[in-house]
Amino acid sequence: MKAIKPLMVAMLGLSSLSITAYAAGEEKIVSGEVVIPTNKKATVNPNPSNKRTTVHALDEYAQRVNDATWSENMNINTAMTVKIQALLDWNNASVGAIDGGWGMNSKKALTNFQKMQGIEATGKMNEETWQALTATTADQPVLVSYTITEADAKGPYNKLPESVEARSKLKALNYESIEEMLAERFHMTIAYLKKVNPNKKFVAGETITVINTGKPLEEKVDRVVVSRSDNVLYAYQKDTLVASYPTTVGGEASTTPGGKYKLINKVEMPNYKATVENDDGSKKSFILPSGPNSPVGVVWMGLNKPSYGIHGSPMPERISRQSSLGCVRLTNWDALELLAVIDDGATVEIR
């Protein structure tokens, strides 16, 4: 990947870090840079302490999810699938966005949980794995009720324009809807959020059903291994695997090179300089504001290789399924969790 020349950011009071990624709009961003404002920005809290959750007012489906217990030869159902996905999330084996479907990210997470527990890594549920999953969480509900606050309803939310130029004129790349915000806060796809909340209007004072997200990872991470073949980021404390996250690593246009690197910077809510290629082959650059719908999401963790880093995503449901120009892409909540525990100077190995 060829590094591009930075903007004359000194006039703007900015510093920059090279990176490449895709935009969420129709235009293709062929290259870009993370741009860090010199003024201090507010940090992002994916799990605000004022979340008001309860087990009251849950419908029959939610109760079935909470009461689900695995047994050999049982029929596969959505309730059991959601419970296993949430239990994996609680046990630091992320499935990405919880959706009630047993796809590749869920199977990889189960395999990685088994590795962390010293269980034969088959990627299939068995009694030993179920007991390990529920050892400390057996009495915790997976689905809970949440009352939407005035702050939740207020947003701000705005429909994002398709063009990069139009997006560059916005103050922030906010969530487009309260449903998008709530789905991300509670580690769900928007489709699953709506499925468990039929006929809801998502307004202040309304009680909805959401995933109980549990506690974030607490162990420090001093080494990361990113597998291009598995599309998984493995987080280690010395030689112990402490967490795994589904990821998108590179793509056809720009394969992420293997090797060992160092983590040299960590940035929340970065701005982004996007270079767009026009139909005639000419290129033009724009500074995109920060926000959860930035091409790099809400987090950037840069490596000592120009243009490469670990970052968030505006499309969590497409992790492991979309392309990325060279970088390592996580869901915003997984990126924030890793950001909080990874050491400065940690080793990042890409295989």
N, C-alpha and C positions, 0 to 999 in steps of 0.2 A: 504494500500500500504506500503510495507516494504521499508524503506530508505536504500540506498546502501552506502557503505563506499566511501568517496571521494578519488580521486587520490592523489599522493604525489605532489600536485600542488605547494608547496613552492619552489621546485627546478625550476619551470617554471616561477615564478613570477606571479602566478595567485591566485585568490580566487575563491571559488566555492559555488554554491547554488544547492541543490538537486531539480530535476524535472524529469518527465517522459513524453515521447512522442514517436511518430512514425517517422521513416525516410521516405524520399520520394522514396528511391530506393526499390529494391525487398526484401532486408533483413529486418527483423523485429527487431526494437530496443525495447528491453524489459525493459530497464530503462536507466536513464541518469541524467546528471546534467548540469545546466547552469554554464559556466565558464567565469569569468569576467577578462579580461586582466587588469593589473594594469596601463599600459600605456594608455593615453587618446586616444579615438577613435573619428573619425568624426561622427557627428550626421547625422541622416537620414531626408531628407526633401521630403515628398511624393508629395508636390505641389510646385516645384521650381518657384521662382518669375519670372524667365526668360521664362516661357511658352508663346509662341507666338500664340495666338488664335484670330480668327476673324470669322465673319459670311459670309465672301466672299467665293465664289467657292463651295458653298454647293449644293449637287445634289437635285433632286426632293424629294427623300425619306427623307432626312434631313430636308428639308423645311416643309414637311408634319408633321414630329415630332414636330418641333418648333411651327407650327401653330395649332396643335391639341388642341381641346377644348372639355372637357367632357360634355355630355348631357345624360339625362335619356333615357334608352332604346336604346342607340347607339350600333352599332355592335362593338364587341371587335376586336381590331387590334393591330399590333405590335407598330405602331407609338404612339398610345395612351398609351400603356403599358410602353414603354420606357420613355415617358414624366412623367408619374406618378412615376415610379421608381426614376427618377432623382429628381423630386420635393420632394419626401420623403427623399432622401439623403440630399438635401439642407436644409430640415427642421429637421435634426438630428434624423431621424428615418431610420437608414441604412437598405438597402435591401441586403447588401453584394455586390457581383459582379453583375453589371447591365448586363442583357442578353436579354431583350425584351420578356421574358416569365413570366407569372404571376404564380409563384410558392409559396411555403409555406413561404419563407423568405419575399416575397413582401406582402403577406397577413398579416403576423405578423407585418411588419413595418407599414402598413396602420392602423391596430388596435392600435398600440402603438402611432402613430401620433394622432389618435382620442382621446386617453387617455390624451395626453399632452395638447390638445386643449379643453378638457372638452366636447367633442362630444361623443354621444353614441357609444361605441366601438363595432361595428358590423363586422369590417374587410371588409366592402363593401363600395364602393364609392357612395356618394350622393352629392347633391348640396351644403350642408353646409360644407362637407369635402373638396370639390373642391375649394370653395371660400377661405377656410382657407389655403389650400395648395398654392394658387396663390396670396394670399393677398399682399405679398411683392416681388413677383418674376414674376409677370404676363408678364413683358416685357423682361425677360431674356431668351436667347436661350438655349435649352437643348443640341443640337448638334452644335458643332463649328468646324471650320477648324484649323488645327495645322500644322505648318511647322517643319519638323524633322531637328534638328540641327546636326552639325558635332559631338558634344559631345554625342548626342543620338546614332548616328550611330557607334561611336567608342566603346561604351560599357565600360568595357569588357563583352563579352558574351562567354560562353563555355558550350558545352554539358557535363553534369555531368555523371560520371561513376555510375553504379548501386551499387557497393559494398561500404559499409561504410568505409572500410579500404582505398580504393582508394580515396574516398572523403576527408578523413582525411589528405591526402598528398597535397591537393590543398591549394592555398593561400586564397581563398574565395569561398563561395558557391553563385556564381553570378547568375544573370538571364541567362537562356539558349539561349535567343533570344531577339532581339529588340521588337518583338511583345509581348513577355511576359512582358517586362519592361513597354511598352506603355499601355498595358491593365491594369496593376496594377496602374500606375500613374493616369490613367483616370477612375478608378473604374469600369472596364469592364471585361467581360470574353474575352479570346483570340478569341473564336469563334465569338462573336458579333463584336469585333474589325475588324476581317477579313470580316464579312458579310457586314459591312457598308463601307468597303474599298476594293471592288473587283478589282483585277488586279493591286493592289498596290505592289511595291517592298520594301517599308519601308526603303528607303535610304535617305541620307542627301539631303535637299533641296526639298524633295517631300512634298506636302500638303495632309494631310489625315483628315478624319472626326473622331472626338472623343467626349466623353461626357464632358460637361462643369461642372466641379466638385463643383463649388461654394465655399463658405467659410467654414472653419472648425468650430467646436463647440468652443464657447468663454466662456460659463458659467463654473465656477469652479464646480468640482464634489467632494463631501465629503463622499458619500455613494454609494455603488454598491450592487445590488441584482442580483444574477445569478440564473435563473430558469432552473432546470434540465429537467422539463417536457416541457417547452416552447422552450428550447435551445435559450434563449435570455438573454443578459446582459442589465439590466436597470440601468441607471446612474442618480443619484439624487443630487440636491443641497438642503440640509436639507430635506424637505418632498416633494419637487417639482421634478417631473420627467422631466429631461432636454434632455435626449437622450436614444436611444435604439440601440443595435447592435445584429445581429444574431451571434450565437456562437455554438461551439461544446463543450459539457460538459461531460467529462468522456466517458465511454464505457463499453462494456460487461466485458472486462478483469479487469477493475479497475474503480469502480463507485466512483465519486467524493463525499466525505462525506458532509452532510449538516452541518451548523453551522455558527457562526460569527467569522471572522478573521480580521486581520489588514494588510494593505499594508505596507511592511517594506523596499522594495527597488525597484528601477526603473532603468532598464538597456537598452540601445540601442546597437544593433549589438553585442549580446553576443556570445561567443564561446560555444560549447556544447560537453560534454563528453557522448558519446553514447556507451551503452553496448549491444552487439549483442549476441544472443544465436545461437550456431552452431547446426547442425543436430544431433550431438552426445550428446547434452545437455550442453556442455561446453560453457563458456561465455568469451568474450574478449571485452576490452574497447578501444575506440579511441577518440581523441580530434578532433572534427569537427570545421572548421573555421566558422566565422560569415558570414552572407549574407542573402539575401531575400529567398534563398532556403534552409536555415537552418531548421531543424525540428521545431524550435521555432520561425521562421521568424526573424524579425528585432527588436523585442521588448520583454522584459521580465519584468513583474511586480510581484514580489514575495510576498507571504503571510507569516504570522508567523506560518504556518504549514509546516513543511519540505516536500518538493517534490511537493508543490502546488503553482500555480500562474496563472496569465493571460498573454497570449503571442500571437504572430503573427502566420502566417501559410504560408507554401510554396505553398499551393493549395487553393487560395481564393474561387474558384468556388465550392469547396466541403464543405464549412462551413455549418453546420447543417446536413450534409450528411455523414461525415466520422467519424471514431472513434478517441478518444483521451484518452491516459492513464492518467485519473485523472485530467488533467488541464483544463483551460478555454481558448479556442482557438478562436481568431478573425481573420479577414483579416488583413494584414499588415497595410493598411491605417486606418482601424478603431482602431487598437491597438495604432498606433502613435497618432491619434487624442485624444484618451483617456489618453495616457501618458502625453500629454501636459497640461491637465486640472485637472487631479485627484490629490487630496491632499496627501502629505506624511502622513501616518497613517490613511488613509481613511478606513472606515469599509467596508468589503466585506462579504456579507451574501450569502451563497449558500443554496438554498431551493430545 
